[in-house]
Amino acid sequence: MSPITTIVIHDPALLAKLATSDGTIVFRGPNGECVRMADPVPAGQLPAGIKSPITDEEFQEARKRADSGISLEEFWQKVERGEWR
């Protein structure tokens, strides 16, 4: 997986443009040169080229079972013990 770089944008107009853009976003410097390109990933979807090892049907079946997971309390206990990071 690629490292993630976080850039905080405070300009409301730019935030609105980014939030409503479709397709590839091209970031340009003051002289018009391409600095970086980014492809937005819609919420709830995996990036292009990434495939879940579990199908949607398998998720649906697992949710129907009574033993389909652990409680939030059990999860945090495992995290505190170092079992999950």
C-alpha positions in Angstrom: 0.0 0.0 0.0 1.2 3.5 -0.8 1.9 6.0 1.9 -0.8 8.5 2.5 0.0 12.3 2.5 -2.5 14.5 4.3 -2.9 18.1 3.2 -5.4 20.3 5.0 -7.3 22.7 2.8 -8.9 25.8 4.5 -10.3 27.5 1.4 -14.1 26.9 1.3 -14.3 27.4 -2.5 -11.5 24.9 -3.2 -13.1 22.4 -0.8 -16.4 22.7 -2.6 -14.7 22.2 -6.0 -12.9 19.1 -4.7 -16.0 17.7 -3.1 -18.1 17.9 -6.3 -15.4 17.0 -8.8 -15.8 13.9 -11.0 -12.9 12.0 -12.6 -9.2 12.7 -12.2 -8.2 15.9 -10.3 -5.1 17.6 -11.7 -3.2 19.8 -9.1 -1.2 22.5 -10.8 1.5 24.9 -9.5 1.4 28.7 -9.9 3.1 28.4 -13.3 0.6 25.8 -14.6 2.8 22.8 -14.2 1.2 19.5 -13.2 2.2 18.8 -9.6 0.1 15.8 -8.9 -3.0 13.9 -10.2 -5.5 12.1 -8.0 -8.5 9.9 -8.8 -11.3 10.3 -6.3 -12.7 7.2 -4.7 -16.4 7.3 -4.0 -17.4 6.6 -0.4 -18.0 2.9 0.3 -15.9 1.8 -2.8 -12.4 0.4 -3.0 -9.8 2.1 -5.1 -9.3 0.8 -8.7 -7.2 -2.3 -8.7 -8.1 -3.3 -5.1 -10.4 -6.3 -4.7 -11.9 -7.4 -1.4 -11.1 -11.0 -0.5 -14.7 -11.4 0.7 -17.7 -11.0 -1.7 -20.7 -8.9 -1.0 -22.7 -12.1 -0.7 -20.4 -13.5 1.9 -20.7 -10.3 3.9 -24.5 -10.5 3.8 -24.5 -14.2 4.9 -22.1 -13.4 7.7 -24.3 -10.6 9.0 -27.2 -13.0 9.3 -25.3 -15.3 11.7 -25.6 -14.8 15.4 -21.9 -15.3 15.9 -21.0 -12.8 13.1 -18.6 -10.7 15.1 -17.4 -9.5 18.5 -18.6 -6.7 20.7 -16.9 -3.3 20.7 -15.7 -4.0 24.2 -14.1 -7.3 23.1 -12.5 -5.5 20.1 -10.9 -2.9 22.4 -9.6 -5.5 24.7 -7.9 -7.3 21.8 -6.4 -4.0 20.7 -5.1 -3.2 24.2 -3.5 -6.7 24.4 -1.8 -6.0 21.1 -3.7 -8.7 19.2 -5.0 -6.1 16.6 -3.2 -3.0 15.5 
